[in-house]
């Protein structure tokens, strides 16, 4: 099944086309540079940028996949968790496309997407995806170099995956452990009571005056410090 997926849950406008576990295209418009001066995501600004970029991102994902929308079987969209006013942009776009092209709509909890993301694989050895930098307003295409052996090993892992499995989510706004009995059936075993790890890193970086996004900045700082000590 070929699926067009849309995500506007936070500060990135994203769209991808997949066929089974194969990722045919993946386009992301990043707003990180716009939110940096606020030390975190500014909801109304995120919503505005999603509205301005959603058509371009979706059309780019379809074009890069080389699959015409008439051949796409369904449209999936993140419905939560996330920023409500940001989520509604992607949901509205997905509904419009479903109505226009008579496609079924698949509502997705984006934490389920995080849990199942290790099962995704590129369709070719040199998998291309686009990240568009809001500050420079230009697209940069990156390649993930993977040799045929690593792809074969990855496919073997998917084929031999046995349930139940343990899912670990450590994303920006969520940190949890879940039991995965099968795809679509999950039980949350533990989660943070207050801030998720990503939120704690962002707040810590802001307190230290390091900027945003804090997690990425702290990671670079930690790596450089480690090698200096070593």
N, C-alpha and C positions, 0 to 999 in steps of 0.2 A: 504494500500500500504506500502510495506517495502522499506525503502530508506537508502542507505549508504551515509552519509554526511561527507565532508572533509573541513577543514578550516586551512589555513596557512596565514591568513591576517596580523599577526604581529609576536609576539615572542612565540607563542604556536602552536605546531603541534597537531591538534585535529581531531578525527574521531568518528562518532557515528552511530549507527543503530537505526532507529525508525520505528514504525508501527502506523500510524495515529499520535496521540499525545503521544503515549507511547514510552519512551526512553528505548530501550532494552540493549544498551551498550553505554559507553561514555569514551573514552581514550584520555588523554591530556599529552603531553610531554612539560614540562615547561622549558624555557630557562632563566628565570629571574635571576638566579645566575650568568650566563655567562655575562649578560648585566649590572650587578650591578656596575662593575668597570668603566663603561662609563657614568653612571648616566642616562641612557636611552637606548632605543633599537638601536643597531648598525646594519643597514640594511644588509650589506654583510655577517655579522656573522649569522644573523637570517636566511638568505637564505641557507647558508651552513648547518646549523643545521637541517633545514627542509628537505633538500635533504638526509641527513644521516638518519633521523628518520621516514620519511613518510611511508616507506614500513612496518616497524615494527608497527607503530601506527594503520595503516589501517588494517593490518592483525589481530592485537590484538582486535580491535573493532568488526571485523567479528566473531572472535573466541568466544569472551565473549557474543555476542548476541545469539550464538547457532543457527544462521541462515546461511546456506551455501550461498555463493554468487550467486549460480544458482537460489536461491529462492528470491533474492533481485530484486525488480521491477525497480529501477532507482537509479542513482547516482547524488547527489547534491554537489555543490562546491561553496565556496565563491569566487565571482569574483570582489568584491570591496565593500566599500572602504577599503584601507589598503596599505601596502608597496608593490609596484609593483613587485619587485624582489622576495618578499616572496610569494605573491599571485600566481605567475606563477608556483611555485612548486606544489601547490595543484591542480591547473587547469590542469597541464600536467599529473599528476597522475590520475585524474578523467577521462580525455580523453583516457588515455591508458586502463583503466578498462572498459570504455564504448565500446571501439573498440574490446577489447579482448573477452568480455562476451556479446556483442550485447545488451547493456543497453542504455536507453535514458539518456541524460545529462540535469540536471536542474541547471541553473545558478542562484545564490542567492546573493542578496544584503545583506550584513551581518547586516545592520541596521534593515532590516525587520525581521531578525532572533532575534535581541534584542527585538523588539516590540512584537513579537509573543511568545517569550520564556515562559511567564507565563502560556501559554496554555499547555506546556509540562508536562507530569506526568510520574513517574516511573511505571514499570509494576508490581512490587511487593512491599510489605511493607518495606523490607530491600533492598533498591536500592543500588547497588554497582557500583562505577566508579573508574577509575584508574588515578592518577596523578603521573607522573614520574618526579622525581627531577633530572635535568641535572647535578647538582653539585655532588650529591652522586651516580648518575647513578643507581638508584634502584627504583622499583615500589612500591608504597604504595596504597593499596586498602582501600577506605573510605566507610563507610556506613552512609546513611542519614536515621536516625530512624524516621519513620512516622507511626503513628497508623492508623488503618483502618478508623477511623472517619475523620481524616484530609484528607485522600485520597478521601473519599466519598464527603466531602465538596468541594474539589478541582474539582472533576468531575462535581459536581452540578454547580459550577461557570462556567465551560466550556459550559455545556448544556444550561445554562440560560444567557449566554453572549449576550447582545444586542448591535447592531451597530446603530449609530456611537459611537465610543469610543475614548478616548484620550490616546495617547501613549506617554510615557516619556522615552527617551533614555539618560542615563548618563553613558556612557562607557568610556574607556580610552581616545579615540581620538575624541569623538563625544558627543555633548549635544544638544538635540532638543526636541520640542514638535510637535506631529503630530496628525492630525485627521485621524482616521481609519474608513472609510465608510464600508469596508468589507475586508476580507483577500485578499490582492493583490491590494487594492486601498487606497492610502494614500495621504495626503496633509500636507506638512511641514508648521506649523503655526509660529514657532519661533526657532531660533538657535543662538548660540554664534557667534559673529563677528570675534573673534580672537581665543584664546585658549579655548579648551573644558575644563570642570572642572577637568577631569583626568589629562590633560596636566598641568594645573595650579598647581595641587597638587604635581605632580612629580617635577616641576620646583621649587616650594617652598621648598620641602624637600631637593632638591639638594643644594639650596642656604643656607639652615640651616645645611648642612653637615650630613643629616640623612640617606642618602643612597637611594637605589632603590629596589623595586618599591615604590615611595613616598607615594602613596595613602594608601597602607596597613600599612606602617610605621607610618604615621601621625594618622591613625585611632587608632592603638594600643596606641600611645602616648596620644591621646585625651581621650581615655577610662580610661587609668591608671591615668591620671591627674584628671579626673572628680571624680573618686572614692577617690582619696587622698583628694580633696577639700571637698567632701561630708562627 
